[in-house]
Amino acid sequence: MRGAFSTPERRCETRVRSCMSPMAYVHEVRLQRVHRQLRTAAPGTTTVTDVAHAWGFVHLGRFARRYRERYGESPSQTLRAA
């Protein structure tokens, strides 16, 4: 049973989470999910606002700033490139 919990992925995940607060970790996961959804969305049928709100981002200005800091482009640029 011990081997099931010592995979490299699990160790890496644990190491990353130990370096950030629980809220920072949740925020990072939510940003990743938004990014994934925007990359796979159809630009004509999906909006950045809808995706951001679905993942719990209510202050769109802060969301956009953090998204750009994390991914180096705006959420709308990611959506257009999909």
Backbone torsions as a table, in degrees:
resi	resn	phi	psi	omega
1	MET	NA	-35.4	-178.3
2	ARG	-59.7	-38.8	-179.5
3	GLY	-62.0	-27.7	-179.5
4	ALA	-66.3	-23.4	-177.0
5	PHE	-103.8	3.9	-176.2
6	SER	-115.7	27.9	176.6
7	THR	-68.3	154.2	179.6
8	PRO	-57.1	-38.2	-179.9
9	GLU	-62.4	-42.5	-178.9
10	ARG	-65.2	-42.9	179.1
11	ARG	-63.2	-42.5	-179.9
12	CYS	-63.8	-45.7	179.5
13	GLU	-60.1	-44.3	179.9
14	THR	-63.2	-41.5	-180.0
15	ARG	-63.5	-44.0	-179.7
16	VAL	-64.8	-45.9	-178.2
17	ARG	-64.7	-31.0	-178.4
18	SER	-71.5	-17.0	-179.6
19	CYS	-91.5	-3.6	-178.9
20	MET	-134.2	157.8	178.6
21	SER	-69.4	160.3	177.3
22	PRO	-57.1	-40.8	179.4
23	MET	-66.5	-39.0	178.2
24	ALA	-64.4	-39.1	178.1
25	TYR	-63.7	-46.7	179.1
26	VAL	-61.8	-42.5	179.2
27	HIS	-61.6	-43.7	179.4
28	GLU	-62.1	-43.3	178.7
29	VAL	-62.9	-43.7	179.1
30	ARG	-62.5	-41.6	176.5
31	LEU	-61.0	-42.2	178.8
32	GLN	-61.7	-41.4	-179.7
33	ARG	-67.3	-39.9	175.9
34	VAL	-61.8	-46.8	-179.0
35	HIS	-58.0	-47.1	179.8
36	ARG	-60.9	-44.5	-178.4
37	GLN	-66.5	-39.8	178.8
38	LEU	-66.6	-36.9	179.6
39	ARG	-66.4	-28.5	-175.6
40	THR	-104.8	0.8	-175.8
41	ALA	-82.7	158.5	173.1
42	ALA	-88.4	117.5	-174.5
43	PRO	-54.7	-33.7	-177.7
44	GLY	-77.2	-17.2	-175.4
45	THR	-113.0	-9.1	-176.4
46	THR	-123.9	143.2	174.4
47	THR	-118.0	153.4	176.7
48	VAL	-60.7	-40.4	-179.9
49	THR	-59.5	-46.6	179.7
50	ASP	-60.4	-44.6	-178.5
51	VAL	-67.4	-44.7	-179.7
52	ALA	-61.5	-45.0	178.8
53	HIS	-65.2	-38.2	179.3
54	ALA	-60.8	-30.8	179.8
55	TRP	-97.0	11.6	171.6
56	GLY	90.2	10.8	176.7
57	PHE	-90.3	113.7	-176.7
58	VAL	-103.9	-25.3	177.4
59	HIS	-97.9	97.3	-171.4
60	LEU	-66.4	-30.5	177.4
61	GLY	-65.1	-45.3	177.5
62	ARG	-65.5	-41.6	178.3
63	PHE	-58.2	-48.7	-177.7
64	ALA	-62.4	-40.5	178.8
65	ARG	-62.6	-48.2	-179.2
66	ARG	-65.9	-37.1	178.2
67	TYR	-62.3	-46.7	179.4
68	ARG	-62.9	-40.0	177.7
69	GLU	-62.0	-38.6	-176.2
70	ARG	-78.7	-42.3	-171.6
71	TYR	-111.5	-5.9	176.0
72	GLY	75.4	11.7	175.8
73	GLU	-153.2	162.7	-179.9
74	SER	-76.6	157.9	177.1
75	PRO	-58.3	-36.9	-179.7
76	SER	-67.3	-33.3	176.1
77	GLN	-65.0	-40.9	177.6
78	THR	-62.0	-44.3	-179.6
79	LEU	-63.4	-43.1	179.9
80	ARG	-64.3	-31.7	-178.8
81	ALA	-78.7	-9.6	-176.8
82	ALA	-66.2	NA	NA
